[in-house]
Amino acid sequence: MKIGLLGDSLTEGRPGVSFVNILKEDYPDISFDNLGKPGESVKSLHTRLTKVKLETNYDLIFLWIGVNDVYSKLLRVQAQPVAKDPEEFSEYYNKVLEMVIASSKQVVKVSPALVGETLQNESNKEIKKLSSIIQSLSRNHLNVSFLDMHSVFEKHLSKATSSDYVSIKVMRVMQDILFYKNPTSIDRLSKKRGLHLTLDGIHLNSTGAALVADEYSTMIDRLLFNDHKSIQ
């Protein structure tokens, strides 16, 4: 059985804690293909998939893209082109989705999670709009499901007190990658910054990685093993 994980640095697992490593431990008999790429936006992902075709033998692909279409607007240096408006985001996301559907028996669209743990900031309002767009696309495909990760994070943060810290300097992000590589040091820095689920307002700490892994596991059990008991 083979699962593809398509996305950005959150999927790749750097900076921060990798939820993919948790899945690999929990499902030793499943082959996980980590296709995360740092800085990826929906437009750059479309370019990547146009140049390098996906394999076509996946049982399930998770498509987790979109946070950089919001987050990179806060950075002084943009690594990849971003959608100029919701209409362009929808256009490119739909193109990517059609490519992914052709490569897998099942597809899970995952909404972007957060840009900062302050849920009412402008970036998270934009994230919410993109999540609605993602949810609305390809509803006519029986093999496409939707995982609202923003709402999952929103629910958990409603019970926590977090700071408004967001890393907006590329050098700061690079330092986090270089100097904070193990979960203990990542969680220590996350706590110092007053954060609950992330290292820097975007990337995952141990709590955030465990939460994402748990949500992915629920979808895996439901779609590949017909386990509906874990679905509320």
LOSE-68923 format. One record per residue: residue in one letter; z, y, x of N, C-alpha, C in turn; chain. Coordinates in nm, 4 decimals, padded with zeros to 6 digits. Layout:
N
- A, Z, Y, X, Z, Y, X, Z, Y, X, A
...
//
This chain:
232
- M, 00.0000, -00.1192, 00.0847, 00.0000, 00.0000, 00.0000, 00.0000, 00.1246, 00.0886, A
- K, -00.0785, 00.2248, 00.0514, -00.0976, 00.3413, 00.1381, -00.0840, 00.4707, 00.0583, A
- I, -00.0015, 00.5618, 00.1113, 00.0221, 00.6912, 00.0476, -00.0176, 00.8025, 00.1433, A
- G, -00.0948, 00.8991, 00.0944, -00.1313, 01.0166, 00.1714, -00.0449, 01.1350, 00.1322, A
- L, -00.0018, 01.2110, 00.2312, 00.0823, 01.3286, 00.2097, 00.0074, 01.4499, 00.2633, A
- L, -00.0520, 01.5251, 00.1727, -00.1417, 01.6343, 00.2091, -00.0714, 01.7670, 00.1863, A
- G, -00.0680, 01.8520, 00.2906, 00.0005, 01.9788, 00.2726, 00.0071, 02.0629, 00.3982, A
- D, 00.1157, 02.1395, 00.4090, 00.1339, 02.2339, 00.5187, 00.2498, 02.1895, 00.6074, A
- S, 00.3211, 02.2853, 00.6690, 00.4298, 02.2508, 00.7612, 00.5471, 02.1829, 00.6918, A
- L, 00.5663, 02.2071, 00.5635, 00.6726, 02.1382, 00.4906, 00.6477, 01.9881, 00.4892, A
- T, 00.5219, 01.9495, 00.4773, 00.4859, 01.8080, 00.4810, 00.4873, 01.7557, 00.6237, A
- E, 00.4345, 01.8335, 00.7165, 00.4361, 01.7904, 00.8563, 00.5794, 01.7685, 00.9051, A
- G, 00.6718, 01.8546, 00.8591, 00.8123, 01.8371, 00.8953, 00.8608, 01.9235, 01.0090, A
- R, 00.7859, 02.0261, 01.0452, 00.8271, 02.1213, 01.1493, 00.7876, 02.2624, 01.1093, A
- P, 00.8783, 02.3581, 01.1206, 01.0198, 02.3443, 01.1552, 01.0999, 02.2824, 01.0404, A
- G, 01.2234, 02.2514, 01.0693, 01.3108, 02.1955, 00.9666, 01.3217, 02.0444, 00.9745, A
- V, 01.3735, 01.9862, 00.8668, 01.3969, 01.8419, 00.8576, 01.2824, 01.7782, 00.7793, A
- S, 01.2353, 01.6635, 00.8238, 01.1211, 01.5960, 00.7630, 01.1637, 01.5076, 00.6462, A
- F, 01.1131, 01.5355, 00.5278, 01.1374, 01.4475, 00.4141, 01.0521, 01.3204, 00.4256, A
- V, 00.9411, 01.3287, 00.4990, 00.8534, 01.2128, 00.5162, 00.9253, 01.1021, 00.5926, A
- N, 01.0055, 01.1388, 00.6916, 01.0811, 01.0385, 00.7664, 01.1791, 00.9633, 00.6767, A
- I, 01.2342, 01.0339, 00.5791, 01.3247, 00.9691, 00.4831, 01.2476, 00.8671, 00.3999, A
- L, 01.1290, 00.9056, 00.3541, 01.0463, 00.8144, 00.2748, 01.0071, 00.6911, 00.3553, A
- K, 00.9753, 00.7091, 00.4821, 00.9369, 00.5958, 00.5663, 01.0513, 00.4964, 00.5800, A
- E, 01.1738, 00.5472, 00.5863, 01.2896, 00.4586, 00.5945, 01.3152, 00.3883, 00.4617, A
- D, 01.2936, 00.4597, 00.3525, 01.3213, 00.4027, 00.2204, 01.2144, 00.3033, 00.1746, A
- Y, 01.0917, 00.3193, 00.2256, 00.9803, 00.2326, 00.1850, 00.9120, 00.1746, 00.3092, A
- P, 00.9780, 00.0828, 00.3779, 00.9230, 00.0294, 00.5037, 00.7924, -00.0480, 00.4862, A
- D, 00.7637, -00.0941, 00.3654, 00.6420, -00.1723, 00.3417, 00.5227, -00.0867, 00.2993, A
- I, 00.5434, 00.0443, 00.2884, 00.4355, 00.1354, 00.2518, 00.3905, 00.2125, 00.3755, A
- S, 00.2596, 00.2282, 00.3913, 00.2049, 00.3083, 00.4999, 00.1914, 00.4526, 00.4527, A
- F, 00.2590, 00.5446, 00.5210, 00.2537, 00.6865, 00.4871, 00.1656, 00.7597, 00.5878, A
- D, 00.0644, 00.8287, 00.5376, -00.0279, 00.9048, 00.6209, 00.0065, 01.0534, 00.6076, A
- N, 00.0749, 01.1079, 00.7091, 00.1185, 01.2474, 00.7043, 00.0032, 01.3392, 00.7434, A
- L, -00.0495, 01.4112, 00.6442, -00.1643, 01.5001, 00.6632, -00.1228, 01.6462, 00.6501, A
- G, 00.0021, 01.6758, 00.6859, 00.0490, 01.8133, 00.6823, 00.0018, 01.8918, 00.8029, A
- K, -00.0306, 02.0205, 00.7815, -00.0775, 02.1068, 00.8902, -00.0107, 02.2434, 00.8778, A
- P, 00.0534, 02.2916, 00.9847, 00.1243, 02.4190, 00.9793, 00.0355, 02.5353, 00.9364, A
- G, 00.0877, 02.6211, 00.8501, 00.0171, 02.7418, 00.8091, -00.0908, 02.7201, 00.7058, A
- E, -00.1081, 02.5970, 00.6612, -00.2187, 02.5670, 00.5702, -00.2062, 02.6418, 00.4376, A
- S, -00.3165, 02.7018, 00.3957, -00.3281, 02.7654, 00.2645, -00.4273, 02.6836, 00.1825, A
- V, -00.4442, 02.7179, 00.0566, -00.5366, 02.6395, -00.0254, -00.6812, 02.6550, 00.0245, A
- K, -00.7163, 02.7741, 00.0738, -00.8519, 02.7956, 00.1254, -00.8736, 02.7209, 00.2567, A
- S, -00.7754, 02.7246, 00.3458, -00.7927, 02.6552, 00.4736, -00.7909, 02.5037, 00.4541, A
- L, -00.7148, 02.4560, 00.3554, -00.7159, 02.3129, 00.3255, -00.8528, 02.2704, 00.2734, A
- H, -00.9129, 02.3534, 00.1910, -01.0476, 02.3239, 00.1422, -01.1458, 02.3144, 00.2587, A
- T, -01.1352, 02.4065, 00.3539, -01.2210, 02.4027, 00.4720, -01.1975, 02.2758, 00.5524, A
- R, -01.0706, 02.2389, 00.5692, -01.0369, 02.1176, 00.6458, -01.0974, 01.9932, 00.5817, A
- L, -01.0830, 01.9815, 00.4495, -01.1327, 01.8627, 00.3800, -01.2844, 01.8599, 00.3720, A
- T, -01.3463, 01.9775, 00.3828, -01.4927, 01.9833, 00.3869, -01.5447, 01.9325, 00.5205, A
- K, -01.4720, 01.9639, 00.6275, -01.5146, 01.9239, 00.7621, -01.4745, 01.7805, 00.7948, A
- V, -01.3539, 01.7417, 00.7536, -01.3026, 01.6075, 00.7823, -01.2705, 01.5401, 00.6497, A
- K, -01.3543, 01.4477, 00.6090, -01.3397, 01.3835, 00.4787, -01.2149, 01.2960, 00.4735, A
- L, -01.1486, 01.2977, 00.3609, -01.0364, 01.2077, 00.3388, -01.0832, 01.0639, 00.3333, A
- E, -00.9961, 00.9737, 00.3785, -01.0228, 00.8320, 00.3554, -01.0191, 00.8072, 00.2041, A
- T, -01.0752, 00.6972, 00.1626, -01.0875, 00.6730, 00.0181, -01.0079, 00.5517, -00.0294, A
- N, -00.9122, 00.5075, 00.0515, -00.8393, 00.3862, 00.0155, -00.6911, 00.4113, -00.0118, A
- Y, -00.6582, 00.5311, -00.0598, -00.5182, 00.5617, -00.0892, -00.4795, 00.5103, -00.2280, A
- D, -00.3591, 00.4578, -00.2360, -00.3035, 00.4208, -00.3662, -00.2451, 00.5434, -00.4359, A
- L, -00.1982, 00.6398, -00.3543, -00.1363, 00.7606, -00.4077, -00.1462, 00.8714, -00.3040, A
- I, -00.1811, 00.9915, -00.3488, -00.1770, 01.1099, -00.2621, -00.0912, 01.2167, -00.3284, A
- F, 00.0009, 01.2718, -00.2510, 00.0759, 01.3896, -00.2926, 00.0064, 01.5129, -00.2349, A
- L, -00.0264, 01.6079, -00.3197, -00.0899, 01.7331, -00.2777, 00.0116, 01.8461, -00.2938, A
- W, 00.0689, 01.8904, -00.1795, 00.1722, 01.9952, -00.1822, 00.1211, 02.1141, -00.1019, A
- I, 00.0617, 02.2099, -00.1709, 00.0000, 02.3248, -00.1054, 00.0221, 02.4489, -00.1922, A
- G, 00.0242, 02.5654, -00.1289, 00.0344, 02.6898, -00.2047, 00.1387, 02.7869, -00.1545, A
- V, 00.2430, 02.7376, -00.0866, 00.3500, 02.8295, -00.0455, 00.2988, 02.9335, 00.0536, A
- N, 00.2055, 02.8951, 00.1424, 00.1554, 02.9908, 00.2414, 00.0638, 03.0966, 00.1817, A
- D, 00.0116, 03.0699, 00.0620, -00.0664, 03.1728, -00.0065, 00.0221, 03.2879, -00.0538, A
- V, 00.1528, 03.2640, -00.0542, 00.2509, 03.3686, -00.0863, 00.3249, 03.4121, 00.0399, A
- Y, 00.3787, 03.3145, 00.1128, 00.4631, 03.3418, 00.2291, 00.3902, 03.4189, 00.3387, A
- S, 00.2651, 03.3821, 00.3668, 00.1940, 03.4440, 00.4792, 00.1674, 03.5926, 00.4572, A
- K, 00.1746, 03.6373, 00.3320, 00.1579, 03.7806, 00.3041, 00.2740, 03.8621, 00.3602, A
- L, 00.3877, 03.7963, 00.3842, 00.5046, 03.8641, 00.4394, 00.5008, 03.8703, 00.5914, A
- L, 00.4137, 03.7878, 00.6529, 00.4075, 03.7800, 00.7978, 00.3129, 03.8852, 00.8544, A
- R, 00.3429, 03.9297, 00.9731, 00.2571, 04.0276, 01.0387, 00.1264, 03.9646, 01.0855, A
- V, 00.1309, 03.8350, 01.1141, 00.0129, 03.7616, 01.1584, -00.0124, 03.6476, 01.0611, A
- Q, -00.1309, 03.6427, 01.0028, -00.1663, 03.5354, 00.9098, -00.2487, 03.4304, 00.9832, A
- A, -00.1960, 03.3078, 00.9847, -00.2635, 03.2006, 01.0569, -00.3902, 03.1552, 00.9859, A
- Q, -00.3905, 03.1610, 00.8533, -00.5022, 03.1113, 00.7744, -00.5367, 03.2107, 00.6634, A
- P, -00.6614, 03.2087, 00.6149, -00.6977, 03.2960, 00.5021, -00.6257, 03.2530, 00.3754, A
- V, -00.5878, 03.3500, 00.2946, -00.5173, 03.3184, 00.1704, -00.6001, 03.3648, 00.0511, A
- A, -00.5725, 03.3055, -00.0634, -00.6415, 03.3446, -00.1856, -00.6075, 03.4890, -00.2193, A
- K, -00.7075, 03.5676, -00.2544, -00.6866, 03.7107, -00.2784, -00.6214, 03.7388, -00.4128, A
- D, -00.6331, 03.6442, -00.5081, -00.5750, 03.6629, -00.6403, -00.5597, 03.5260, -00.7073, A
- P, -00.4907, 03.5191, -00.8218, -00.4699, 03.3909, -00.8900, -00.6000, 03.3189, -00.9254, A
- E, -00.7033, 03.3942, -00.9589, -00.8306, 03.3333, -00.9951, -00.8922, 03.2588, -00.8753, A
- E, -00.8879, 03.3217, -00.7595, -00.9427, 03.2562, -00.6411, -00.8564, 03.1369, -00.6016, A
- F, -00.7250, 03.1497, -00.6152, -00.6372, 03.0360, -00.5870, -00.6735, 02.9179, -00.6764, A
- S, -00.6912, 02.9443, -00.8053, -00.7266, 02.8395, -00.9002, -00.8592, 02.7739, -00.8637, A
- E, -00.9561, 02.8559, -00.8255, -01.0887, 02.8057, -00.7895, -01.0814, 02.7088, -00.6713, A
- Y, -01.0110, 02.7503, -00.5647, -01.0040, 02.6669, -00.4454, -00.9126, 02.5456, -00.4662, A
- Y, -00.8054, 02.5649, -00.5411, -00.7167, 02.4509, -00.5668, -00.7923, 02.3432, -00.6438, A
- N, -00.8713, 02.3841, -00.7407, -00.9458, 02.2867, -00.8202, -01.0481, 02.2109, -00.7344, A
- K, -01.1110, 02.2814, -00.6396, -01.2059, 02.2159, -00.5483, -01.1338, 02.1124, -00.4619, A
- V, -01.0178, 02.1512, -00.4100, -00.9378, 02.0585, -00.3286, -00.8954, 01.9380, -00.4121, A
- L, -00.8499, 01.9645, -00.5318, -00.8024, 01.8582, -00.6193, -00.9119, 01.7558, -00.6491, A
- E, -01.0330, 01.8029, -00.6729, -01.1431, 01.7107, -00.7007, -01.1712, 01.6211, -00.5795, A
- M, -01.1598, 01.6774, -00.4593, -01.1768, 01.5970, -00.3382, -01.0693, 01.4898, -00.3278, A
- V, -00.9469, 01.5284, -00.3599, -00.8341, 01.4363, -00.3488, -00.8439, 01.3262, -00.4541, A
- I, -00.8824, 01.3628, -00.5752, -00.8968, 01.2648, -00.6830, -00.9968, 01.1559, -00.6438, A
- A, -01.1013, 01.1947, -00.5718, -01.2042, 01.0986, -00.5311, -01.1559, 01.0020, -00.4234, A
- S, -01.0404, 01.0319, -00.3633, -00.9927, 00.9517, -00.2504, -00.8718, 00.8655, -00.2826, A
- S, -00.8209, 00.8724, -00.4052, -00.6966, 00.8018, -00.4354, -00.6916, 00.7525, -00.5793, A
- K, -00.6222, 00.6409, -00.5986, -00.6066, 00.5859, -00.7329, -00.5165, 00.6746, -00.8186, A
- Q, -00.4173, 00.7372, -00.7548, -00.3252, 00.8266, -00.8231, -00.3058, 00.9532, -00.7395, A
- V, -00.2865, 01.0659, -00.8063, -00.2626, 01.1931, -00.7374, -00.1444, 01.2628, -00.8035, A
- V, -00.0572, 01.3197, -00.7196, 00.0522, 01.4025, -00.7695, 00.0336, 01.5437, -00.7158, A
- K, 00.0144, 01.6387, -00.8068, 00.0114, 01.7806, -00.7701, 00.1558, 01.8283, -00.7616, A
- V, 00.1942, 01.8840, -00.6480, 00.3310, 01.9330, -00.6276, 00.3277, 02.0854, -00.6194, A
- S, 00.4051, 02.1509, -00.7019, 00.4071, 02.2967, -00.6986, 00.4778, 02.3463, -00.5730, A
- P, 00.4384, 02.4631, -00.5190, 00.5139, 02.5213, -00.4077, 00.6583, 02.5443, -00.4493, A
- A, 00.7495, 02.5336, -00.3536, 00.8920, 02.5379, -00.3873, 00.9491, 02.6792, -00.3862, A
- L, 00.9586, 02.7380, -00.2672, 01.0311, 02.8647, -00.2537, 00.9715, 02.9542, -00.1456, A
- V, 00.9890, 03.0844, -00.1646, 00.9791, 03.1801, -00.0547, 01.1067, 03.2619, -00.0609, A
- G, 01.2085, 03.2126, 00.0060, 01.3409, 03.2715, -00.0026, 01.4213, 03.2042, -00.1119, A
- E, 01.5528, 03.1937, -00.0908, 01.6390, 03.1269, -00.1882, 01.6923, 03.2215, -00.2952, A
- T, 01.6486, 03.3479, -00.2911, 01.6773, 03.4415, -00.3999, 01.5671, 03.4261, -00.5034, A
- L, 01.5983, 03.3602, -00.6122, 01.4942, 03.3161, -00.7053, 01.4217, 03.4298, -00.7748, A
- Q, 01.4863, 03.5455, -00.7881, 01.4250, 03.6558, -00.8614, 01.3468, 03.7517, -00.7728, A
- N, 01.3269, 03.7167, -00.6457, 01.2474, 03.8069, -00.5611, 01.0998, 03.8009, -00.6017, A
- E, 01.0227, 03.8968, -00.5536, 00.8824, 03.9066, -00.5955, 00.8001, 03.7862, -00.5512, A
- S, 00.8306, 03.7338, -00.4341, 00.7557, 03.6183, -00.3840, 00.7742, 03.4966, -00.4736, A
- N, 00.8965, 03.4729, -00.5191, 00.9205, 03.3577, -00.6053, 00.8630, 03.3771, -00.7457, A
- K, 00.8500, 03.5016, -00.7868, 00.7795, 03.5270, -00.9132, 00.6326, 03.4868, -00.8998, A
- E, 00.5752, 03.5143, -00.7819, 00.4372, 03.4747, -00.7563, 00.4254, 03.3233, -00.7445, A
- I, 00.5243, 03.2618, -00.6803, 00.5266, 03.1152, -00.6709, 00.5245, 03.0532, -00.8101, A
- K, 00.6002, 03.1104, -00.8996, 00.6073, 03.0588, -01.0374, 00.4702, 03.0659, -01.1060, A
- K, 00.3962, 03.1747, -01.0800, 00.2623, 03.1880, -01.1381, 00.1672, 03.0824, -01.0823, A
- L, 00.1745, 03.0588, -00.9510, 00.0894, 02.9568, -00.8904, 00.1249, 02.8181, -00.9430, A
- S, 00.2530, 02.7942, -00.9650, 00.2968, 02.6654, -01.0194, 00.2352, 02.6407, -01.1571, A
- S, 00.2295, 02.7446, -01.2382, 00.1695, 02.7316, -01.3717, 00.0207, 02.7012, -01.3619, A
- I, -00.0468, 02.7653, -01.2656, -00.1889, 02.7382, -01.2442, -00.2100, 02.5926, -01.2039, A
- I, -00.1301, 02.5476, -01.1086, -00.1426, 02.4092, -01.0604, -00.1185, 02.3095, -01.1737, A
- Q, -00.0188, 02.3361, -01.2542, 00.0128, 02.2457, -01.3650, -00.1023, 02.2365, -01.4649, A
- S, -00.1725, 02.3479, -01.4841, -00.2765, 02.3529, -01.5870, -00.4057, 02.2831, -01.5465, A
- L, -00.4270, 02.2639, -01.4165, -00.5543, 02.2092, -01.3694, -00.5628, 02.0575, -01.3862, A
- S, -00.6810, 02.0098, -01.4261, -00.7132, 01.8668, -01.4357, -00.6182, 01.7899, -01.5260, A
- R, -00.5793, 01.8500, -01.6358, -00.4965, 01.7782, -01.7309, -00.5711, 01.6628, -01.7967, A
- N, -00.7044, 01.6683, -01.7894, -00.7840, 01.5628, -01.8539, -00.7953, 01.4373, -01.7679, A
- H, -00.7449, 01.4407, -01.6459, -00.7481, 01.3234, -01.5588, -00.6231, 01.2382, -01.5811, A
- L, -00.6416, 01.1129, -01.6172, -00.5280, 01.0253, -01.6446, -00.4514, 00.9884, -01.5184, A
- N, -00.5180, 00.9977, -01.4037, -00.4529, 00.9565, -01.2789, -00.3920, 01.0733, -01.2019, A
- V, -00.3768, 01.1898, -01.2654, -00.3187, 01.3069, -01.2001, -00.1872, 01.3449, -01.2686, A
- S, -00.0795, 01.3510, -01.1888, 00.0525, 01.3893, -01.2395, 00.0955, 01.5207, -01.1755, A
- F, 00.1999, 01.5799, -01.2304, 00.2492, 01.7087, -01.1802, 00.3973, 01.6993, -01.1507, A
- L, 00.4356, 01.7481, -01.0319, 00.5759, 01.7554, -00.9921, 00.6118, 01.9014, -00.9697, A
- D, 00.6970, 01.9541, -01.0545, 00.7338, 02.0961, -01.0479, 00.8497, 02.1142, -00.9502, A
- M, 00.8166, 02.1222, -00.8219, 00.9195, 02.1340, -00.7186, 00.9927, 02.2670, -00.7258, A
- H, 00.9234, 02.3718, -00.7710, 00.9910, 02.5003, -00.7841, 01.1064, 02.4910, -00.8834, A
- S, 01.0831, 02.4261, -00.9959, 01.1890, 02.4123, -01.0956, 01.3027, 02.3245, -01.0448, A
- V, 01.2695, 02.2229, -00.9666, 01.3725, 02.1363, -00.9071, 01.4628, 02.2178, -00.8156, A
- F, 01.4021, 02.2980, -00.7278, 01.4798, 02.3820, -00.6371, 01.5572, 02.4885, -00.7154, A
- E, 01.4933, 02.5442, -00.8164, 01.5567, 02.6462, -00.8994, 01.6839, 02.5924, -00.9640, A
- K, 01.6778, 02.4711, -01.0141, 01.7931, 02.4087, -01.0788, 01.9090, 02.3930, -00.9814, A
- H, 01.8791, 02.3466, -00.8602, 01.9847, 02.3260, -00.7616, 02.0426, 02.4579, -00.7110, A
- L, 01.9581, 02.5581, -00.6945, 02.0063, 02.6859, -00.6439, 02.0850, 02.7637, -00.7486, A
- S, 02.0674, 02.7300, -00.8758, 02.1439, 02.7976, -00.9809, 02.2931, 02.7661, -00.9705, A
- K, 02.3257, 02.6595, -00.8970, 02.4652, 02.6186, -00.8798, 02.5198, 02.6593, -00.7437, A
- A, 02.4385, 02.7289, -00.6647, 02.4774, 02.7636, -00.5282, 02.4689, 02.9136, -00.5060, A
- T, 02.5360, 02.9597, -00.4016, 02.5272, 03.0993, -00.3600, 02.4524, 03.1047, -00.2276, A
- S, 02.3336, 03.1641, -00.2287, 02.2503, 03.1705, -00.1091, 02.2221, 03.3148, -00.0705, A
- S, 02.1926, 03.3354, 00.0577, 02.1532, 03.4680, 00.1045, 02.0053, 03.4900, 00.0743, A
- D, 01.9582, 03.6113, 00.1014, 01.8170, 03.6434, 00.0793, 01.7360, 03.6315, 00.2083, A
- Y, 01.7882, 03.5566, 00.3055, 01.7217, 03.5438, 00.4350, 01.5856, 03.4767, 00.4204, A
- V, 01.4838, 03.5383, 00.4819, 01.3510, 03.4783, 00.4938, 01.2971, 03.5157, 00.6321, A
- S, 01.2534, 03.4162, 00.7101, 01.1925, 03.4446, 00.8399, 01.0540, 03.5043, 00.8185, A
- I, 01.0352, 03.6279, 00.8643, 00.9052, 03.6918, 00.8470, 00.8408, 03.7270, 00.9819, A
- K, 00.9047, 03.6851, 01.0913, 00.8478, 03.7059, 01.2242, 00.8002, 03.5715, 01.2777, A
- V, 00.6745, 03.5659, 01.3163, 00.6157, 03.4415, 01.3646, 00.6919, 03.3882, 01.4856, A
- M, 00.7368, 03.4768, 01.5749, 00.8105, 03.4333, 01.6935, 00.9422, 03.3684, 01.6554, A
- R, 01.0047, 03.4176, 01.5499, 01.1291, 03.3574, 01.5037, 01.1049, 03.2153, 01.4530, A
- V, 00.9958, 03.1967, 01.3804, 00.9602, 03.0634, 01.3329, 00.9321, 02.9711, 01.4509, A
- M, 00.8614, 03.0202, 01.5514, 00.8302, 02.9399, 01.6693, 00.9571, 02.9013, 01.7446, A
- Q, 01.0520, 02.9926, 01.7526, 01.1799, 02.9617, 01.8182, 01.2550, 02.8520, 01.7431, A
- D, 01.2485, 02.8574, 01.6109, 01.3145, 02.7535, 01.5303, 01.2531, 02.6170, 01.5587, A
- I, 01.1202, 02.6138, 01.5765, 01.0521, 02.4878, 01.6074, 01.0952, 02.4359, 01.7441, A
- L, 01.1044, 02.5254, 01.8424, 01.1322, 02.4855, 01.9798, 01.2777, 02.4467, 02.0026, A
- F, 01.3703, 02.5177, 01.9392, 01.5113, 02.5022, 01.9753, 01.5969, 02.4292, 01.8708, A
- Y, 01.5428, 02.4067, 01.7525, 01.6208, 02.3400, 01.6476, 01.5412, 02.2206, 01.5967, A
- K, 01.5642, 02.1063, 01.6618, 01.4812, 01.9886, 01.6361, 01.5541, 01.8753, 01.5652, A
- N, 01.6867, 01.8735, 01.5685, 01.7593, 01.7656, 01.5035, 01.8323, 01.8185, 01.3801, A
- P, 01.8554, 01.7325, 01.2819, 01.9160, 01.7777, 01.1558, 02.0486, 01.8504, 01.1720, A
- T, 02.1303, 01.8101, 01.2674, 02.2612, 01.8736, 01.2851, 02.2460, 02.0207, 01.3239, A
- S, 02.1613, 02.0493, 01.4220, 02.1431, 02.1878, 01.4659, 02.0698, 02.2698, 01.3598, A
- I, 01.9767, 02.2071, 01.2889, 01.9046, 02.2755, 01.1813, 02.0000, 02.3150, 01.0698, A
- D, 02.0868, 02.2223, 01.0307, 02.1819, 02.2498, 00.9226, 02.2841, 02.3554, 00.9633, A
- R, 02.3207, 02.3558, 01.0911, 02.4159, 02.4554, 01.1404, 02.3557, 02.5961, 01.1316, A
- L, 02.2276, 02.6085, 01.1718, 02.1597, 02.7380, 01.1651, 02.1380, 02.7803, 01.0198, A
- S, 02.1019, 02.6854, 00.9360, 02.0838, 02.7133, 00.7928, 02.2122, 02.7700, 00.7320, A
- K, 02.3255, 02.7082, 00.7649, 02.4547, 02.7543, 00.7133, 02.4877, 02.8942, 00.7663, A
- K, 02.4575, 02.9183, 00.8933, 02.4813, 03.0493, 00.9537, 02.4027, 03.1580, 00.8812, A
- R, 02.2832, 03.1239, 00.8348, 02.1975, 03.2192, 00.7632, 02.2331, 03.2294, 00.6153, A
- G, 02.3292, 03.1510, 00.5703, 02.3732, 03.1586, 00.4314, 02.2814, 03.0888, 00.3336, A
- L, 02.2100, 02.9867, 00.3819, 02.1118, 02.9175, 00.2986, 02.1620, 02.7798, 00.2558, A
- H, 02.1047, 02.7285, 00.1497, 02.1530, 02.6041, 00.0886, 02.0537, 02.4884, 00.1038, A
- L, 01.9249, 02.5141, 00.0831, 01.8238, 02.4079, 00.0856, 01.7247, 02.4199, 00.2006, A
- T, 01.7226, 02.5360, 00.2639, 01.6214, 02.5617, 00.3663, 01.6815, 02.6099, 00.4979, A
- L, 01.6004, 02.6013, 00.6011, 01.6374, 02.6546, 00.7318, 01.6190, 02.8046, 00.7380, A
- D, 01.5136, 02.8541, 00.6703, 01.4718, 02.9930, 00.6877, 01.4175, 03.0571, 00.5604, A
- G, 01.4483, 02.9961, 00.4467, 01.3955, 03.0450, 00.3198, 01.2685, 02.9730, 00.2769, A
- I, 01.2105, 02.8947, 00.3686, 01.0856, 02.8221, 00.3412, 01.1006, 02.6736, 00.3741, A
- H, 01.1300, 02.6463, 00.5013, 01.1310, 02.5099, 00.5528, 01.2653, 02.4419, 00.5255, A
- L, 01.2641, 02.3101, 00.5200, 01.3754, 02.2345, 00.4653, 01.4865, 02.2062, 00.5664, A
- N, 01.6111, 02.2165, 00.5197, 01.7235, 02.1605, 00.5942, 01.7472, 02.0188, 00.5422, A
- S, 01.8564, 01.9544, 00.5822, 01.8803, 01.8157, 00.5413, 01.8936, 01.8015, 00.3901, A
- T, 01.9618, 01.8971, 00.3275, 01.9798, 01.8913, 00.1822, 01.8463, 01.9050, 00.1105, A
- G, 01.7648, 02.0008, 00.1559, 01.6336, 02.0208, 00.0950, 01.5412, 01.9029, 00.1157, A
- A, 01.5426, 01.8457, 00.2369, 01.4570, 01.7307, 00.2663, 01.4963, 01.6107, 00.1807, A
- A, 01.6265, 01.5887, 00.1633, 01.6734, 01.4777, 00.0801, 01.6328, 01.4984, -00.0654, A
- L, 01.6368, 01.6228, -00.1101, 01.5978, 01.6542, -00.2479, 01.4496, 01.6265, -00.2695, A
- V, 01.3647, 01.6706, -00.1763, 01.2205, 01.6467, -00.1882, 01.1918, 01.4966, -00.1817, A
- A, 01.2545, 01.4270, -00.0883, 01.2338, 01.2824, -00.0761, 01.2722, 01.2103, -00.2043, A
- D, 01.3800, 01.2544, -00.2671, 01.4247, 01.1924, -00.3916, 01.3224, 01.2134, -00.5034, A
- E, 01.2660, 01.3349, -00.5116, 01.1655, 01.3632, -00.6146, 01.0367, 01.2848, -00.5891, A
- Y, 00.9963, 01.2758, -00.4635, 00.8781, 01.1965, -00.4290, 00.9029, 01.0487, -00.4610, A
- S, 01.0228, 01.0011, -00.4312, 01.0566, 00.8607, -00.4586, 01.0465, 00.8292, -00.6065, A
- T, 01.0914, 00.9209, -00.6887, 01.0824, 00.9014, -00.8333, 00.9369, 00.8837, -00.8768, A
- M, 00.8484, 00.9652, -00.8209, 00.7071, 00.9550, -00.8550, 00.6462, 00.8256, -00.8003, A
- I, 00.6840, 00.7879, -00.6799, 00.6340, 00.6634, -00.6206, 00.6750, 00.5435, -00.7060, A
- D, 00.8025, 00.5382, -00.7448, 00.8530, 00.4257, -00.8247, 00.7840, 00.4194, -00.9606, A
- R, 00.7597, 00.5356, -01.0180, 00.6972, 00.5401, -01.1499, 00.5495, 00.5017, -01.1456, A
- L, 00.4774, 00.5564, -01.0485, 00.3317, 00.5395, -01.0461, 00.2854, 00.4107, -00.9787, A
- L, 00.3614, 00.3643, -00.8795, 00.3190, 00.2460, -00.8053, 00.3955, 00.1196, -00.8430, A
- F, 00.5164, 00.1374, -00.8947, 00.5988, 00.0207, -00.9273, 00.6379, 00.0156, -01.0747, A
- N, 00.5795, 00.1060, -01.1550, 00.6039, 00.1078, -01.2998, 00.7520, 00.1143, -01.3362, A
- D, 00.8282, 00.1877, -01.2542, 00.9714, 00.2038, -01.2803, 00.9925, 00.3335, -01.3571, A
- H, 01.0062, 00.3239, -01.4872, 01.0254, 00.4422, -01.5719, 01.1721, 00.4701, -01.5986, A
- K, 01.2588, 00.3857, -01.5490, 01.4024, 00.4049, -01.5765, 01.4569, 00.5295, -01.5073, A
- S, 01.3932, 00.5672, -01.3954, 01.4410, 00.6850, -01.3217, 01.3858, 00.8149, -01.3756, A
- I, 01.2970, 00.8095, -01.4752, 01.2405, 00.9299, -01.5326, 01.3191, 00.9703, -01.6543, A
- Q, 01.3668, 01.0938, -01.6555, 01.4452, 01.1413, -01.7707, 01.3525, 01.1775, -01.8846, A
//
